[in-house]
Amino acid sequence: MTLASLSPQAALPSPATAVWQLGPVPIRAYALCIVLGIVVACVVTELRLRRRGVAPWAVLDIAVWAVPFGIVGARIYHVITSPGSYFGEDGDPVKALYIWEGGLGVWGAVAGGAVGAWLAVRQLGLPLTVVADALAPGLPLAQAVGRIGNWFNNELFGGPTTLPWGLEIHRMDPANPGHALRDDSGNPILEPGLFHPAFLYEALWNVGVAGLVLLLDRRFKLGRGRAFALYVMGYTAGRFWIEMMRTDPATEILGARLNVWTAVVVFLGALIYFVRVRGPQEFLVPVGGAPAPLAASDAATGDVSQVDVSREPAAIGVPTAYRVVTEEEFRRFQETGEVPPVEEPASAEHDDSDDDDDDEARPATPAGESEVAGEPAAAGEPADARDGEPADAGAAPGTADRDR
């Protein structure tokens, strides 16, 4: 009798293989799930960015920076919080580079991805808060897809359970990563009993968080990064109780897993941001590099006789920068192509009034006297009573010659 026969039949199965060979190239389920999750996040973010006024496919320019930084950050966090597996007595430091074997910390992924996204948006002229809010529902969906990779790796499970959705766990072969150990008959060996499918709990929770963000964002028009803060609060609330279920080895502080404490701290930080930060939903209009949308009236009439062909054509391409506007201004821009005017700051108006006051207070230059010291007055001007130099015959008394 094998260990596989000790598990009841009514259970969630787990794959016995997480890697396949395509010739000399290994195809790993975990990597495929990560890539698919990135695609999902990019699609959702792209659609939401376009609705805010960002040029098409800007998400690809952001992903080029954010994804590598996110993967590196995720791996660094995992290695730092689980050092025994790599730097302990039986650890292998080289395996810290084997990301295909699993071990990516979501906290490091978000932090590293944020740094990469920040570098990207600086080049694109985009506000980071707009990109964060656009990403808010896509990121938990990506995490939900990525958790399927944990299922293939037979990891991220909780304690024993007798529930009908209990999960079978294979005993994986450390000498052949991605494959289960097999008995003498060639059958994969199962761990005795069933376990809570913590990966599934988190995947379903993340889908719920994505729906919550979409619902509340549509209802309350969250802006200035508050939609992203809502995602963070929702995710960490779920991660808190799911992390408490896990039984795999982990670094602990005061009897609780490190990720439990991290979830608490991050939740509180996101809550403070969500409560303190206020502001309307942000929309963008391009500044340079892209033509304004065609006015609806022009598009309808198609009257080319009114087009000023003497003007140079507008530059076509990606905007060099963006300006934040209100939703009403953005809708008007979409309909008419009219770029909202830039409001003059109050300080500028004050400075202008001060200049006017100075002009009024400044005494007028006597007729015939030039503002440029040492220069003679124009020929033909009547003599000034003081210096005897001729003055401009057409000049009004008390007027200075300012155009010299």
C-alpha positions in Angstrom: 0.0 0.0 0.0 1.3 3.5 -0.9 0.8 6.8 0.8 -1.5 7.8 -2.1 -4.1 5.2 -1.0 -4.4 6.9 2.4 -6.1 10.0 1.0 -9.9 9.9 0.4 -11.1 10.1 -3.2 -13.2 13.2 -2.7 -10.5 15.8 -2.8 -8.9 18.5 -5.0 -6.0 16.9 -6.9 -2.6 18.5 -7.4 -0.4 18.1 -10.5 2.4 15.7 -10.2 4.4 17.6 -12.8 5.1 21.3 -13.0 7.6 21.3 -15.8 7.6 20.0 -19.4 10.4 19.7 -21.9 10.1 21.2 -25.3 13.2 19.8 -26.8 16.1 21.2 -24.7 13.9 24.0 -23.3 12.0 23.5 -20.0 8.5 24.9 -19.9 7.6 25.6 -16.3 4.0 26.1 -15.2 5.0 28.6 -12.6 6.6 30.8 -15.1 3.7 30.5 -17.5 1.3 31.6 -14.8 3.4 34.6 -13.9 3.6 35.7 -17.6 -0.1 35.2 -18.0 -0.8 37.2 -14.9 1.4 40.1 -16.2 -0.6 40.0 -19.5 -3.9 40.3 -17.6 -2.6 43.2 -15.5 -1.3 45.0 -18.6 -4.6 44.6 -20.5 -6.7 45.9 -17.6 -4.3 48.8 -17.0 -4.1 49.7 -20.6 -7.9 50.0 -20.9 -8.1 52.1 -17.8 -5.3 54.4 -18.8 -6.9 55.1 -22.2 -10.1 56.1 -20.5 -8.1 58.6 -18.5 -6.5 60.1 -21.6 -3.2 58.3 -21.9 -1.8 57.5 -25.4 -2.4 53.9 -26.5 0.1 51.2 -25.5 1.8 53.3 -22.8 1.4 50.3 -20.5 4.1 48.5 -22.5 6.6 51.3 -21.9 5.8 51.1 -18.2 5.9 47.2 -18.1 9.4 47.2 -19.6 10.6 48.8 -16.4 8.1 47.6 -13.8 8.2 43.9 -14.6 11.9 43.3 -14.2 12.1 45.5 -11.2 9.1 43.7 -9.7 10.6 40.2 -10.3 14.0 41.2 -8.8 12.3 42.8 -5.8 10.1 39.8 -5.2 13.0 37.5 -5.2 15.1 39.7 -3.0 12.3 39.9 -0.4 11.9 36.1 -0.5 15.6 35.4 0.0 15.9 38.0 2.8 12.9 36.6 4.7 13.9 32.9 4.1 17.7 33.0 4.4 18.0 29.5 5.8 17.1 27.9 2.4 20.0 29.6 0.8 22.6 30.6 3.4 22.0 28.0 6.2 23.9 24.9 6.9 22.3 22.9 4.0 21.6 26.0 1.9 22.9 26.7 -1.6 23.4 30.5 -2.3 23.3 29.8 -6.0 19.7 28.7 -5.7 18.7 32.2 -4.8 18.8 32.8 -8.5 16.5 29.9 -9.3 13.2 31.8 -9.5 11.6 29.1 -11.6 11.5 26.9 -8.5 9.2 29.3 -6.8 9.7 31.8 -4.0 8.6 35.3 -5.0 7.4 37.6 -2.3 4.5 39.8 -3.3 5.7 42.6 -1.0 9.0 42.8 -2.8 7.2 42.6 -6.2 5.0 45.6 -5.4 7.9 47.6 -4.0 10.2 46.8 -6.9 7.5 47.2 -9.5 6.7 50.6 -8.0 10.3 51.8 -8.4 10.3 50.6 -12.0 7.0 52.2 -12.8 8.2 55.5 -11.2 11.2 55.5 -13.5 9.0 54.8 -16.5 6.4 57.5 -15.8 9.0 60.1 -15.4 10.1 59.5 -18.9 6.5 59.4 -20.2 5.4 62.5 -18.3 2.7 60.7 -16.5 1.6 61.1 -12.9 2.4 58.0 -10.9 -1.0 58.2 -9.1 -2.9 57.9 -12.4 -0.9 54.8 -13.3 -1.4 53.3 -9.8 -5.1 53.8 -9.9 -5.3 52.3 -13.4 -3.4 49.2 -12.2 -5.4 48.8 -9.0 -7.9 46.1 -10.2 -5.5 44.5 -12.6 -2.8 43.7 -10.1 -5.0 41.4 -7.9 -6.2 39.6 -11.0 -2.6 39.0 -12.0 -1.9 37.7 -8.5 -4.9 35.3 -8.7 -3.5 33.9 -12.0 0.0 33.6 -10.5 -1.3 31.6 -7.5 -2.2 28.8 -10.0 1.6 28.4 -10.4 1.8 27.6 -6.7 -0.8 24.8 -7.3 1.5 23.3 -9.9 4.4 23.5 -7.6 2.5 21.8 -4.7 3.1 24.7 -2.4 1.2 27.4 -0.5 -1.2 25.1 1.4 -2.5 25.2 4.9 -3.0 22.7 7.7 -4.8 19.4 7.5 -8.5 19.5 6.9 -11.4 17.1 6.3 -13.4 19.6 4.2 -14.6 18.3 0.8 -12.3 20.7 -1.0 -9.2 19.5 0.9 -6.1 19.5 -1.3 -3.9 16.5 -2.1 -0.2 17.4 -1.9 2.5 15.4 -3.7 5.9 14.8 -2.1 8.1 16.6 -4.6 11.5 15.3 -5.7 14.3 17.7 -4.5 16.7 16.2 -7.0 14.3 16.8 -9.9 12.5 20.0 -9.3 9.0 20.2 -10.8 8.4 16.5 -10.5 6.8 14.4 -7.7 8.6 11.4 -6.1 7.3 8.1 -7.3 6.9 4.7 -5.7 8.2 1.4 -7.0 5.1 1.1 -9.2 5.7 4.6 -10.8 2.8 6.3 -9.0 3.3 9.8 -7.5 3.6 9.8 -3.8 1.1 11.9 -1.8 1.5 13.4 1.6 -0.9 11.7 4.0 -4.2 13.5 4.5 -5.7 16.6 2.9 -4.8 20.2 3.4 -6.4 23.6 3.1 -5.8 25.0 -0.5 -4.5 28.3 0.7 -3.4 29.2 -2.8 -7.0 28.8 -3.9 -8.3 30.9 -1.0 -6.0 33.7 -1.9 -6.8 33.5 -5.7 -10.5 33.8 -5.0 -10.0 36.6 -2.5 -7.9 38.5 -5.0 -10.7 38.2 -7.6 -13.0 39.6 -5.0 -10.6 42.5 -4.3 -10.5 43.3 -8.0 -14.3 43.4 -8.2 -14.4 45.6 -5.0 -12.0 48.1 -6.5 -13.9 48.3 -9.8 -17.2 48.8 -8.0 -16.1 51.5 -5.5 -14.0 53.3 -8.1 -17.0 53.6 -10.4 -19.2 54.6 -7.5 -17.0 57.2 -5.8 -14.6 58.1 -8.6 -11.4 57.5 -6.5 -8.4 59.6 -7.5 -4.8 60.5 -6.4 -3.8 56.9 -5.7 -6.8 56.0 -3.5 -8.0 53.2 -5.7 -4.5 51.6 -5.4 -4.7 52.1 -1.6 -8.0 50.4 -1.6 -6.5 47.4 -3.4 -3.7 47.3 -0.8 -6.1 47.3 2.1 -8.2 44.6 0.5 -5.3 42.4 -0.4 -3.5 42.7 3.0 -6.8 42.0 4.9 -7.0 38.7 3.1 -3.4 37.9 3.2 -3.5 38.3 7.0 -5.9 35.4 7.7 -4.6 33.2 4.8 -1.1 33.6 6.1 -2.2 32.3 9.5 -3.3 29.1 7.9 0.0 28.2 6.3 2.2 25.5 7.8 5.4 25.7 5.6 8.5 27.0 7.4 8.8 30.7 7.6 10.6 33.4 9.6 8.6 34.3 12.7 8.4 37.3 15.0 6.7 37.0 18.4 5.2 33.7 17.4 3.6 35.0 14.2 4.9 34.6 10.6 6.8 37.6 9.3 4.3 38.1 6.4 1.5 38.4 9.0 3.2 41.4 10.6 4.0 42.8 7.1 0.3 42.6 6.2 -0.7 44.5 9.3 1.9 47.3 8.8 1.1 47.7 5.1 -2.7 47.7 5.7 -2.3 50.5 8.3 -0.1 52.5 5.9 -2.7 52.1 3.1 -5.5 53.0 5.4 -3.8 56.2 6.5 -3.2 57.2 2.9 -6.8 56.4 1.9 -8.2 58.5 4.7 -5.9 61.5 4.6 -5.5 62.0 0.8 -8.4 63.6 -1.0 -9.0 64.8 -4.5 -11.1 64.2 -7.6 -10.4 61.5 -10.2 -7.5 62.6 -12.4 -7.8 62.8 -16.2 -5.0 63.8 -18.6 -4.7 65.8 -21.8 -1.5 65.6 -23.9 1.1 68.4 -23.9 3.0 68.3 -27.2 3.9 65.4 -29.5 0.3 64.3 -30.4 -2.5 66.0 -32.3 -5.7 67.0 -30.5 -8.8 65.0 -31.3 -10.9 66.1 -34.2 -13.8 68.1 -33.2 -17.1 66.3 -33.5 -18.6 69.0 -35.8 -15.7 68.8 -38.2 -15.8 65.1 -38.3 -19.5 65.2 -39.1 -19.4 67.8 -41.9 -16.2 66.8 -43.5 -15.8 70.3 -44.8 -12.2 70.6 -45.9 -12.7 74.1 -47.3 -12.5 75.5 -43.8 -9.1 73.9 -43.2 -6.2 76.3 -42.9 -3.6 74.5 -45.1 -1.1 77.3 -44.5 -0.5 76.0 -41.0 2.2 73.5 -40.4 0.8 70.0 -39.7 0.5 69.0 -36.0 3.2 66.7 -34.7 2.0 63.0 -34.7 3.4 60.7 -32.1 3.4 60.0 -28.4 2.8 63.0 -26.1 5.9 64.3 -24.5 4.0 65.1 -21.3 0.5 65.3 -19.9 -1.5 67.8 -17.9 -4.0 66.8 -15.2 -7.6 68.2 -15.8 -11.0 67.6 -14.4 -13.4 65.0 -15.9 -15.6 67.8 -17.4 -12.6 69.4 -19.1 -11.4 66.0 -20.4 -14.9 65.2 -21.9 -14.9 68.6 -23.6 -11.4 67.9 -25.0 -12.6 64.6 -26.4 -15.6 66.2 -28.0 -14.1 69.4 -29.4 -10.4 69.0 -29.3 -10.2 72.2 -27.3 -7.3 72.0 -24.8 -8.4 73.5 -21.4 -6.7 76.8 -20.7 -4.1 76.9 -18.0 -5.3 78.8 -15.0 -3.0 81.7 -14.0 -1.9 81.4 -10.4 -3.0 84.1 -8.0 0.6 85.1 -7.4 1.1 86.0 -11.0 -1.9 88.3 -11.0 -0.6 90.0 -7.9 2.8 90.5 -9.5 1.1 92.1 -12.5 -0.9 94.5 -10.4 2.3 95.4 -8.5 4.0 96.1 -11.9 1.1 98.4 -12.9 1.4 100.2 -9.6 5.1 100.7 -10.2 4.4 102.1 -13.6 1.9 104.6 -12.2 4.2 105.6 -9.4 7.2 106.0 -11.7 7.6 109.7 -12.7 7.3 110.4 -16.4 10.6 111.1 -18.3 10.6 114.8 -19.3 10.1 115.3 -23.0 13.2 115.0 -25.1 15.1 113.2 -22.3 16.2 109.7 -23.4 16.0 106.7 -21.0 19.4 105.7 -22.2 21.9 107.7 -20.3 24.3 109.8 -22.4 22.4 109.5 -25.7 21.3 112.7 -27.6 17.6 113.2 -28.4 16.4 112.7 -31.9 17.1 115.4 -34.5 14.4 117.9 -35.1 13.0 117.7 -31.6 12.3 121.1 -29.8 14.8 122.2 -27.3 14.2 121.1 -23.8 13.9 123.9 -21.3 16.5 122.3 -19.1 19.3 121.1 -21.4 18.4 122.8 -24.6 18.3 119.6 -26.7 15.6 119.3 -29.4 12.6 117.0 -28.7 10.4 115.0 -31.1 7.9 117.3 -32.6 5.2 114.7 -32.5 5.9 113.7 -28.9 3.3 114.6 -26.3 4.5 116.5 -23.3 5.8 114.3 -20.6 6.3 111.3 -22.9 9.6 109.3 -22.8 11.2 108.0 -26.0 11.0 104.2 -25.0 11.6 102.7 -28.5 15.1 103.8 -29.1 
